[in-house]
């Protein structure tokens, strides 16, 4: 019987460490490529199959070889269809000889192409980012374990002595002895039972991300697109960082409503803007569902900055007194056209951007930014989630 | 005889039956001698994995294998590569990779090609017998991989990677071409040192101390150098195995680094015979699989459909592009190798007058005795020189171009006519000679006394100089390995600087 070994089940992906080393080595160039691709694409498709191009010269391994133009050599070729001895065919102009010196690596195009997987792409795209502020409970380093009751044991400490179980055994022993007509003790060492506990890691803390968006009439197409991109980016990032992230989508005009993801991005609304409605709803949801204090809560708000003037003070109150104390981090992104933003600054309009400045100064877990163009979204996100920031 | 299989599905049972039949033909009918095979069923991805890391089932990790995996995967997915045929593993037992998505006919071909063909080649060719130990290589590679991994953990992946980069750049210069004279035994060395000391003492005369200036200095310097040189084996330069020299004499490499240099050169040494016998090896394996599949068909063990499939695959394998084709990439070793082996068979069994003239020693012999003898005792260079027949030259329409520096035209110097057979043989044989293909670079000397500068000599042949840009990059790596200045000069065949 010949030796037939089926290796198909085991040892897949043996080349994975080598591939990883390759990507690590050229991380900078690949990341540049990745960033270029991401900004050009619509974010929904951003992680789809991406072909990365590297210059062949960059990844070439050097070796000793002859300068092909130097010296003299004789080359044998197959397929003579026209020559007799003495003919003088012209050399190709670009200097590439008909036959190389037989180098082991093949020549080819000038560029080296390869495809990144979705995970690799996202990893590289978000390489420098990290959610900040793990003051409370860190998702990574969950050191707390809790004890769970797990029956009984014959050994233990006096504090864990289980009297009931012990006497149960004592009684059983006496009964057995009585049946056999023997005499026995009231309590014996073998009767003693202690409660037994096992250490279990506490279930992982969750991260909850609230996405709050202004979908009123003042938010026009351009603004909505920017907001969409912002949230989508956030969404991807969170999915990469944390396996257990819950997303809650709240949209508001004059009233707020919790919705599903599809409605969040694609519904059409008109109307005025009362930001506090959204903030109130968020507060309510936190109180109802996540009040236990065992989750890390993050809020991301996206709006064009407009608000009903009389609502401003209430918003600040809500944020300062209710929301900010409960969340790990609150980030605000203002999206609008460049001209609008500039003119608002010029005229000293009190929009949210202006309003929230005071929060930024007083609260460490608040940050904000503005994006007027597509390409400004990613850098703002980067800033918002700078390491440790 | 009943068919071994029908259709294209394979099962372990069918594999077993088929191997038994092939084995019978190989050993009994053809008298071949090859090691026991180990058949491994793998996925295409695992095949690519192995192919990209020099073909061995185990190898240390390095980014260049990642790069090579990506390249090979692309080629394979584009249908440009006959992956199944290309796995050549010189181990004992001989490993044959059978991809799970091969048809049964393909599996049979691979069995014949790899186990009987390559297996017998590795076992009998003199270069492999001399330089490789197939039963030990896998264990050594396992050791190598673990050692490299431990070094990465202990000293940092970046440091190890740079070291490996440097060693890889010098891979082809890390092999011994001849057996080294055995090093002096420790006792012998000590005895010599002792003798010199005694001599120094015996000839010591305090009077020299009173002699002013030069004579004294010269004497004492001479003595110092003599003692110093005892410590450096005087036979150490010139040295063509650059990695060996670095491993033994580098002033700055730490022991673990020297061990890694040693690992790279040991592996290079292992593969060294393969570079020199690619033509013969592939030609032989293709020839064997062709013979065996035909015999299986003639004996009624495989059906017509199977045979057609085999012939189509075989034809694709041995195709040779003409020089005019945009896909031309040199001589396909399968094409030329198979043609030559087949041709030798023809010369043995049905020689023409021309054959009798050119190959008097092998006409009218049993090809099943002649061919094994040839593959045992030649390498590509000598194989071509000896056995490239006029018929092959005509079949392939070989011709030679002379390429001279600075001249804008080639000159056709040889074509496929009777007048040029010997010249074409010589020219083609040279193309398989490593001395011509790779630049000849050796360690010339080290200035031990003062600067510890390492001087490499490039022996210029036929006026060919080095690509300076690439050479500079390699020198940078050498700087890293040597620690002191490294210099590269051009010399002629007698080591005189040009």
Interface residues (C-beta under 8 A of the other chain):
Chain A: X1 X2 X3 X4 X5 X6 X7 X8 X11 X12 X13 X14 X15 X17 X18 X19 X20 X21 X22 X23 X24 X25 X59 X61 X62 X63 X64 X65 X66 X67 X68 X69 X70 X71 X72 X73 X74 X75 X76 X77 X78 X79 X80 X81 X83 X84 X85 X86 X87 X88 X89 X90 X91 X97 X98 X99 X100 X101 X102 X104 X106 X112 X113 X114
Chain B: X12 X15 X16 X19 X20 X36 X37 X38 X39 X40 X41 X42 X43 X45 X46 X48 X49 X50 X52 X53 X61 X62 X63 X64 X65 X66 X67 X69 X70 X71 X74 X93 X100 X157 X161 X165 X168 X169 X171 X172 X173 X275 X320 X321 X322 X323 X324 X325 X328 X329 X330 X331 X396 X397 X398 X399 X400 X401 X402 X403 X404 X405 X408 X409 X410 X411 X412 X413 X414 X415 X416 X420 X424 X427 X428 X430 X431 X436 X437 X438 X439 X441 X458 X460 X461 X462 X463 X464 X465 X466 X467 X468 X470 X471 X473 X474 X477
